[in-house]
Amino acid sequence: MKFSTIRVGGKLSLFLVMVGALLGPYALLLMTMPKKRYVVAQLFFKGCLALTGLRLQVRRTHAPNTQLFVANHSSYLDIPILGALIGNGVFVAKSEVADWPLFGFLARISRTLFISRSGYDAAQQCALLTHHMNKGSGLILFPEGTSTDGSHVKRFKSTLFASLDNINGDAWVQPISIVYTRDKTGKALSQTARQRFTWFGDMTLAPHLFQVFAMNGCEVEVMFHKPLFSNDYTDRKQLAKASEHIISKHVMETIARTENTIPPEKGVDDLHVESAPMVRTP
């Protein structure tokens, strides 16, 4: 395990160096061009992907005029994945994250909106999300409200979908599926192996992060589904249910396909993060 210890120490050192190097440019943009600070945040997220060894297979790309991106959630690693792909996206997280050591600070500088999980504040929280979407922000939401072991998708909570009701103009929602699929050799991850990357239940953050740094990463398939027009659904519950169904179906199909086929060749619908053109509109 000596090699793993050296690897973890090296990656942690690089992580801290990266954070330190980006703080200056971030502060400068915050003072001079605050709307452009996402550029530094995106560099941070891409650096996190490099340090963790995650290799993305991106199918299609994000729709730039989308107000709300919704995805399944099985790890804190989902955050740098989506942050790297959706450059000017704004994450929505539970209020407890703001108090996490280091990660709370990093969440703040990446423009995360913190909300309470209490239903009493739902109207106020929706108003806050609506305000940001009307200002042009694309919000990134994990509607399950918690993370899973990556093998399935929990029922989507529909409360925050109500924030689309008062959008100025058309409101679009883009479902996104995230699946941890293969190891560095191209072999399909077993559920046990997948759980080395997923973070759920009562897992402690620091030991899990050290474990991720000790490994060589894995392949992650990210599918940007066709955006949904909110006016096509009778209410927020139907819209949430439709998003959940699309994502859940694709997660299960992707796991089944990965376990029963050889690694797919890169094609038109399989675009790497560095080359994915952000041109599609709803």
C-alpha positions as a printed Julia matrix, in Angstrom:
282×3 Matrix{Float64}:
   0.0    0.0     0.0
   3.09   2.25    0.03
   2.49   3.18   -3.6
  -1.1    4.13   -2.84
   0.01   6.29    0.09
   2.49   8.13   -2.1
  -0.15   8.56   -4.79
  -2.7    9.95   -2.34
  -0.19  12.35   -0.84
   0.88  13.57   -4.25
  -2.67  14.13   -5.44
  -3.69  15.92   -2.27
  -0.68  18.2    -2.65
  -1.58  18.94   -6.26
  -5.17  19.6    -5.22
  -4.12  22.19   -2.66
  -1.69  23.78   -5.14
  -4.46  23.99   -7.72
  -6.84  25.64   -5.25
  -4.19  28.14   -4.24
  -3.27  28.95   -7.83
  -6.87  29.59   -8.85
  -7.9   31.72   -5.88
  -6.06  34.81   -7.16
  -7.61  34.8   -10.66
 -11.0   34.02   -9.12
 -10.8   36.99   -6.74
  -9.71  39.27   -9.6
 -12.64  38.21  -11.79
 -15.02  38.52   -8.84
 -14.0   42.17   -8.44
 -13.78  43.13  -12.11
 -15.98  40.77  -14.14
 -18.11  38.72  -11.69
 -20.14  37.1   -14.46
 -16.95  35.55  -15.84
 -15.81  33.89  -12.6
 -17.29  30.61  -13.83
 -14.24  30.33  -16.12
 -12.0   29.75  -13.09
 -14.57  27.43  -11.5
 -14.62  25.34  -14.69
 -10.8   25.09  -14.64
 -11.05  23.87  -11.07
 -13.59  21.2   -11.97
 -11.48  19.98  -14.9
  -8.47  19.81  -12.59
 -10.49  17.68  -10.17
 -11.33  15.26  -12.99
  -7.66  14.95  -13.86
  -6.65  14.28  -10.25
  -9.34  11.64   -9.73
  -8.65   9.95  -13.06
 -12.26  10.16  -14.27
 -12.55   9.75  -18.03
 -15.79  11.06  -19.48
 -17.75   9.57  -22.34
 -20.19  12.37  -23.11
 -23.18  11.54  -25.23
 -24.63  14.65  -26.87
 -24.12  17.96  -25.09
 -25.88  20.5   -22.91
 -28.51  22.83  -24.32
 -27.27  26.4   -23.6
 -30.75  27.93  -23.28
 -31.86  25.47  -20.61
 -32.98  26.96  -17.3
 -32.81  23.76  -15.22
 -30.51  20.76  -15.55
 -31.55  17.73  -13.47
 -29.36  14.67  -12.88
 -29.16  11.5   -10.85
 -26.74  11.69   -7.94
 -24.43   8.98   -6.66
 -21.25  10.8    -5.6
 -19.67  14.17   -4.87
 -17.72  13.35   -8.04
 -20.88  14.17   -9.99
 -20.22  17.83   -9.17
 -16.87  18.28  -10.98
 -18.24  16.16  -13.83
 -21.19  18.49  -14.46
 -19.2   21.6   -13.52
 -16.64  20.8   -16.2
 -19.32  20.21  -18.85
 -21.74  23.06  -18.03
 -19.39  26.0   -17.73
 -21.79  28.67  -16.48
 -24.08  26.37  -14.52
 -25.02  27.16  -10.92
 -25.34  24.22   -8.51
 -28.19  23.91   -6.03
 -27.15  22.17   -2.81
 -28.55  21.5     0.63
 -27.63  24.14    3.2
 -25.49  21.7     5.23
 -22.87  21.64    2.46
 -21.99  25.27    3.17
 -20.53  24.21    6.54
 -18.39  21.32    5.27
 -14.63  21.83    5.8
 -12.94  23.0     2.58
 -15.73  21.68    0.34
 -18.15  24.25    1.71
 -15.7   26.99    0.76
 -15.16  25.5    -2.69
 -18.92  25.26   -3.17
 -19.29  28.93   -2.33
 -16.68  30.12   -4.81
 -18.29  27.99   -7.54
 -21.55  29.98   -7.13
 -23.56  27.24   -5.39
 -27.02  28.19   -4.14
 -27.69  26.69   -0.71
 -31.25  25.76    0.2
 -32.93  24.31    3.26
 -34.53  20.88    3.05
 -37.39  22.11    5.22
 -40.72  22.28    3.41
 -41.62  25.44    5.31
 -39.18  27.45    3.18
 -40.19  25.94   -0.17
 -41.9   29.05   -1.58
 -38.97  31.29   -0.66
 -36.45  28.83   -2.09
 -38.37  28.54   -5.36
 -38.47  32.34   -5.61
 -34.68  32.44   -5.18
 -34.15  29.85   -7.91
 -36.57  31.64  -10.23
 -34.7   34.9    -9.68
 -31.4   33.35  -10.73
 -32.9   31.63  -13.77
 -34.51  34.88  -14.91
 -31.06  36.48  -14.7
 -29.8   33.9   -17.19
 -28.3   31.23  -14.94
 -28.71  27.56  -15.77
 -29.31  25.76  -12.47
 -27.98  22.24  -11.81
 -30.19  20.23   -9.47
 -30.06  16.69   -8.03
 -33.8   16.07   -7.43
 -33.32  12.79   -5.53
 -32.32  14.92   -2.55
 -29.59  12.43   -1.61
 -27.01  10.19   -3.26
 -27.29   6.48   -4.13
 -24.92   3.58   -4.75
 -25.13   4.22   -8.5
 -27.2    1.14   -9.34
 -30.58   2.87   -9.45
 -32.37   6.22   -9.29
 -34.51   7.29   -6.35
 -37.83   9.08   -6.74
 -37.39  12.72   -7.76
 -38.65  15.36   -5.34
 -40.79  17.8    -7.31
 -40.85  20.78   -4.92
 -38.12  22.84   -6.58
 -39.53  22.24  -10.06
 -42.11  24.85   -9.06
 -39.38  27.46   -9.55
 -40.07  27.17  -13.29
 -43.62  28.49  -12.91
 -42.6   32.15  -12.99
 -39.84  32.01  -15.55
 -39.76  34.88  -18.02
 -40.43  33.18  -21.35
 -40.21  29.46  -22.15
 -38.92  27.11  -19.46
 -36.79  24.11  -20.44
 -35.51  21.22  -18.33
 -32.7   18.95  -19.51
 -32.37  15.53  -17.82
 -28.81  14.17  -17.46
 -27.8   10.58  -16.7
 -24.47   9.88  -14.97
 -23.22   6.28  -14.83
 -19.86   5.0   -13.53
 -19.22   2.24  -16.05
 -15.69   0.86  -16.57
 -12.26   0.66  -14.98
  -9.04   1.88  -16.61
  -8.7   -1.37  -18.62
 -12.19  -1.07  -20.11
 -13.64  -3.82  -17.93
 -17.2   -3.23  -16.73
 -17.41  -2.17  -13.1
 -19.14  -4.59  -10.8
 -21.49  -3.02   -8.29
 -18.82  -3.52   -5.62
 -16.25  -1.72   -7.77
 -18.73   1.04   -8.61
 -19.24   1.71   -4.93
 -15.58   2.66   -4.6
 -16.52   5.82   -6.51
 -20.09   6.4    -5.35
 -20.63   8.11   -1.99
 -23.87   7.48   -0.15
 -25.49   6.58    3.14
 -23.32   7.2     6.2
 -19.97   7.14    4.37
 -17.34   9.54    5.72
 -16.01  11.98    3.15
 -12.27  12.11    3.87
 -11.56   8.32    3.84
 -13.61   7.92    0.67
 -11.76  10.77   -1.06
  -8.42   9.23   -0.08
  -9.6    5.94   -1.59
 -10.54   7.67   -4.84
  -7.14   9.37   -5.02
  -5.45   5.99   -4.41
  -7.13   4.43   -7.45
  -6.6    5.01  -11.16
 -10.07   6.4   -11.8
 -12.76   5.01  -14.04
 -14.88   5.77  -17.09
 -18.09   7.73  -16.58
 -20.85   7.96  -19.18
 -22.75  11.24  -19.17
 -25.88  11.43  -21.29
 -27.53  14.79  -21.99
 -31.11  13.88  -22.88
 -33.45  15.89  -25.06
 -34.69  18.98  -23.14
 -38.27  18.93  -21.87
 -40.6   21.9   -22.39
 -42.32  22.56  -19.08
 -45.57  23.7   -20.74
 -46.01  20.19  -22.15
 -46.69  18.89  -18.62
 -49.73  19.55  -16.48
 -47.76  20.36  -13.32
 -44.36  20.17  -11.65
 -45.0   16.62  -10.39
 -45.52  15.32  -13.92
 -42.4   17.14  -15.12
 -40.34  15.69  -12.27
 -41.73  12.21  -12.93
 -40.93  12.45  -16.64
 -37.36  13.53  -15.89
 -36.94  10.72  -13.39
 -38.25   8.12  -15.84
 -35.89   9.22  -18.63
 -32.85   9.2   -16.38
 -33.69   5.99  -14.52
 -34.35   4.1   -17.76
 -31.05   5.2   -19.25
 -29.06   4.4   -16.08
 -30.42   0.86  -15.95
 -29.93   0.32  -19.7
 -26.37   1.66  -19.57
 -25.39  -0.63  -16.7
 -26.93  -3.63  -18.49
 -25.25  -2.73  -21.79
 -21.87  -2.19  -20.15
 -21.98  -5.52  -18.34
 -22.86  -7.42  -21.51
 -20.81  -5.76  -24.25
 -17.25  -4.81  -25.08
 -16.22  -1.15  -24.62
 -18.05   1.03  -27.19
 -16.06   2.8   -29.88
 -16.06   6.58  -29.85
 -18.61   7.91  -32.32
 -20.81  10.85  -33.16
 -22.75  10.61  -29.91
 -19.68   9.9   -27.76
 -17.88  13.21  -27.32
 -15.03  13.84  -24.9
 -15.35  16.75  -22.52
 -12.61  18.79  -24.21
 -14.17  18.51  -27.66
 -17.9   18.68  -26.96
 -19.32  21.66  -28.91
 -21.85  23.64  -26.86
 -24.13  24.54  -29.75
 -27.36  22.65  -29.26
 -30.51  24.58  -28.34
 -33.82  23.25  -26.99
